[in-house]
């Protein structure tokens, strides 16, 4: 099973959203927050070669000199999910023999940056997360709703609550 960065991100946001995404219930294309995030990604760091698809699995925003991996985000409101997404990218590359020094979360709208490093403990946790993602996405039914404040602005709100 190919686990991509979006799946790792959704794992930390909402297991139901992860299940929907994997099962090709895609509702993000018309969501204002998603569209704004894509525009910020598109028009930030325009001199960089962006959207690097690796092994037909992960899509990295950009990598400086194959030393620093960058992930561009609209906001830091769900930062833990973003951090683990970057850690997964570092792990994914390491498993393929590509050693990247660190990751950077870029928040151009907020004019913030956060460095992200991959530790041995993170690698072990990611291995457990990958197993759990595989378990979640192959369930016959979607997980229950999480009833969180983030649900109100989620692209899947109507799917879950209406």
N, C-alpha and C positions, 0 to 999 in steps of 0.2 A: 504494500500500500504506500502510495506517495503522500507524505505529510508535507504540506507547504506552510509558509509563514502565517498566512491568514488563518489556517486551522489552529495553529498554536496560539495566535492572538485570540481567536474566538473561544478557545478552551478556557482562557482566563476571564473572558467577558461573560459568556453564557453557553452552556453545553447544548441548549436547544438551538441556538443560532449556529453553532458548530455542526450539529446534526443536519440542519436544513441546508447549510452551505455544501456539505459533502454530498447530500442527496439531491443536489442541483435544484433546490428551491431557492432561487436567487432573487432577492427583492431589493438589492442595494442600488441598482442602476438609476432609479428615480428618486432616491433619498437625497435631500438637500445637503445633509452633513457629508455624505459620501462624495457627492459632486464637488462640494467645496474642498474637501480633502484632496481630491484628484487635481483640482485646479492649482491648489497650493503646491502640490508635488510637481506638477507640470511646469509652473512658472518660477520655481525656486531652483537655484543652482543650475541655471540654464547652460552654463559652459561645460557641465559634467556630462559624460556619457551615462545616461540613466536607463533604468528598467532593464537590468542585466538578468536574463533568464539563465539559470544554471541547472544543468542536468534535467532540463524540462520539468523542474519541480519548484525551485524557489526563485522569486523575482525580487532581486535586491535593487533598492533605489539607485545607489551608486557606491563604488569602491575607489578610494584614493590610493593609487600606486600599489594596489593589492595588499595594503597594510591596514587601512581603516575603512570599515564598512559603515555606510550611512543609511539611515532609515528616516524619511521625512514624515512628520506627523502634524496634523492640524492643531491638536491641543494635547496637553499632558493630563487630561482628566482620567484616563484609564492607563496610567503610566506603567503599572505592573505588567499588564498584558503586552505593552510595547517593548518593555525590557526583555521579557521572555521570548518575544518574537525575534529580537536581535540576537539573543543568546542562542536561539535555535539556528539562526543563519550561521553564526560562528561555529557552532557544533557541526552543522551540515557540511560546511566547507572543510573543517578539520577532519571529519570522517572520510573525506575525499583527498586528503593529503595537502590541502591548501591552508596554510597557517596565516591567519589574519590577526594582527596585534590586538585590536579592540573594535568595538562598535560604537557608533555615536547616534543618539536620537537627536534629530534636528527638529526644532519647533520654530520655523521661520516667522510665523505670525506673532509668536510670543518673544522672539529674539532670544531663545534659550537653546542650550545644548546639554546633553547628558551623556557622559561616557559610560559604556557598558563593557564589562569583561566577563569571560567565561572561565569558571573555576572547575576543578575536578568534581566538586559537590554538585555544581550546576549540571555537569554532564550526566551524573548518575540520576539526578532528578529529571532531566530531559528524557532519559531512557524510560523512566516510569510514566512520564507524561505521554510519550508516544504510545505506549501500551494502552493507557487510559483513553487516548483519542481514538485508537483503533476500536476499543470496546464501545465507546459512545456512538461512533458513526455507523457501526454495523448493527446497532439495535434495531429491532423491527419498528418500534415506535419512537417518536421524538421524546426527549427528556421533558420534564415538567417545566413550567415557566418559573422564573426566578423572582418575579415581583420586586424589582429593584427600581430605584429612581432613574437609572439609565434606560429603562425600558421605554419611557415616554418619547425619547428621541431616536429610538432604534428603527431601522428599516423594516424589521420584522414585527413591529408592534401590532399591526392589524392581524397578522397571521396568528399571533399568540393570544390576543385579547378580544378580537371581534369575530 
